[in-house]
């Protein structure tokens, strides 16, 4: 049986997930946040950056924002503790250490028993209402600074050109119009490209079609709104789903959990 539990951490920019995936497989997708997954039991197989990998118990899997990947259980499945972290928060911690540019992790799979133990403890304690608030404030900065210091470097923000725009600019446009009907012609005009040019460039840059990418953007924003306390019916409308049943089905297929369970 697959079980997924989303929890708040007490820190606005950090959310927590506890999950046991026995049969649920994630299709290729992306996140708006960093997803740092601590595999506590079993094995996960995943596609990332053009290749397939496996991660097992004791390993940390790092998925940066906007990176296309998937994930499926091996044999008896896997258990994972996930930190979902706003990019601005992690970039700020990196900037406090050594600069102001975007974080870049040199590897996406980390084996570091000491750090794994510390982050596992942090994941548990952030969800504990009786744990000291001062410790909750200090420990994420302390432990994620260790992760950044050991396994990251700073680099200028990566820009993916799409005609006269880039992917981040196009995403900003889509975010401002999630509740509208969006056509390929409309997106192409935004980028000063023909529809066929945009489609080819977009697929080459992201590995996804524009409609699949937009669908994920809607669901990622829906997750953020649900975690902020908005009701499922309103969220469906805000992100462009005009059929509640369709929204619920798409959300559960994407995240393995219904909107009502967030």
Protein Blocks (a to p, Z undefined) as FASTA:
>chain_A
ZZdddddehiakbccdddddfkbccdddddfbdcddddfehjddddeehiacdddehiac
dddehiacddddehjbpadddddddfklmmmmmmmmnpcbdcddfbfbdcdfklmmmmmm
mmmmmmpmkbcfklmmmmmmmmmmmmmmmmgccdddddddehjbcfklmmmmmmmmmmpc
cdfklmmmmnopafklmmmmmmmmnopafklmmmmmmmmmmmmmmmnopafklmmmmnop
abfklmmmmmmmmnopafklZZ
